[in-house]
Amino acid sequence: MRHALTALLALVAPVLLPFDPRVVGETAADILRPPSSAHWLGTDEFGRDVLTRIRYGARIALFVGFTSSFAGCTIGALFGVSSAYWGG
């Protein structure tokens, strides 16, 4: 259940999160801000929202995980079928 919620939040991140993960803070006051109602996990050393960066990072991690699993299953199935056919 927890993993499904993480995947769902990662997929709807552009809709739920108001900040762009690549935009640097506009002033020096935006750097390393503590958690607040605007930035739930605070900001990093460049003034970017940490929660937004975590959610967008989860999207990349899910893509890599699903892609490698699909590729591994496909290659494994091809090897299994070919070894069953020709290995006889």
C-alpha positions as CSV (number, residue, x, y, z in Angstrom):
1,M,0.0,0.0,0.0
2,R,2.8,2.4,0.9
3,H,4.6,1.8,-2.4
4,A,1.4,2.4,-4.4
5,L,0.9,5.7,-2.6
6,T,4.5,6.7,-3.4
7,A,4.0,5.8,-7.0
8,L,0.7,7.8,-7.1
9,L,2.3,10.8,-5.5
10,A,5.2,10.7,-7.9
11,L,2.9,10.5,-10.9
12,V,0.7,13.4,-9.9
13,A,3.6,15.6,-8.7
14,P,3.2,18.3,-11.3
15,V,-0.4,18.8,-10.3
16,L,0.1,18.8,-6.5
17,L,3.3,20.6,-6.0
18,P,3.5,24.3,-6.9
19,F,7.3,24.5,-7.3
20,D,9.6,23.6,-10.2
21,P,12.4,21.3,-8.9
22,R,15.0,23.0,-11.2
23,V,14.3,26.7,-10.3
24,V,16.9,28.2,-8.0
25,G,15.7,30.5,-5.2
26,E,15.4,34.2,-6.2
27,T,17.1,35.7,-3.1
28,A,19.6,34.7,-0.5
29,A,16.7,34.4,2.0
30,D,15.4,31.4,0.1
31,I,18.6,29.3,0.8
32,L,18.4,26.6,3.5
33,R,15.0,27.8,4.9
34,P,13.6,25.6,7.6
35,P,10.3,23.7,7.1
36,S,7.3,26.0,6.9
37,S,3.7,25.9,5.5
38,A,5.1,26.9,2.1
39,H,8.0,24.5,2.0
40,W,7.1,21.4,4.1
41,L,10.6,20.0,4.1
42,G,12.4,23.4,3.7
43,T,14.8,24.4,1.0
44,D,18.2,23.2,-0.1
45,E,21.5,25.1,-0.5
46,F,20.2,26.6,-3.8
47,G,16.8,27.6,-2.5
48,R,14.9,24.8,-4.2
49,D,12.0,23.1,-2.5
50,V,13.1,19.7,-1.0
51,L,9.7,18.0,-1.1
52,T,9.3,18.8,-4.8
53,R,12.8,17.5,-5.6
54,I,12.0,14.2,-3.7
55,R,8.8,13.7,-5.5
56,Y,10.3,14.4,-9.0
57,G,13.2,12.2,-8.1
58,A,10.8,9.4,-7.3
59,R,9.4,9.7,-10.8
60,I,12.9,9.0,-12.2
61,A,13.5,6.1,-9.8
62,L,10.2,4.5,-10.7
63,F,10.9,4.8,-14.4
64,V,14.4,3.2,-14.0
65,G,13.0,0.4,-11.8
66,F,10.1,-0.5,-14.1
67,T,12.3,-0.2,-17.3
68,S,15.0,-2.5,-15.9
69,S,12.5,-5.0,-14.6
70,F,10.7,-5.1,-18.0
71,A,14.0,-5.5,-19.8
72,G,15.2,-8.2,-17.5
73,C,12.0,-10.2,-17.8
74,T,12.0,-9.8,-21.5
75,I,15.6,-11.0,-21.9
76,G,15.1,-13.8,-19.4
77,A,12.0,-15.0,-21.3
78,L,13.8,-14.9,-24.6
79,F,16.7,-17.0,-23.1
80,G,14.3,-19.4,-21.5
81,V,12.2,-20.0,-24.6
82,S,15.3,-20.4,-26.8
83,S,17.0,-22.8,-24.4
84,A,13.8,-24.9,-24.2
85,Y,13.4,-24.9,-28.0
86,W,17.0,-25.6,-28.9
87,G,18.3,-27.2,-25.7
88,G,15.9,-30.1,-25.9
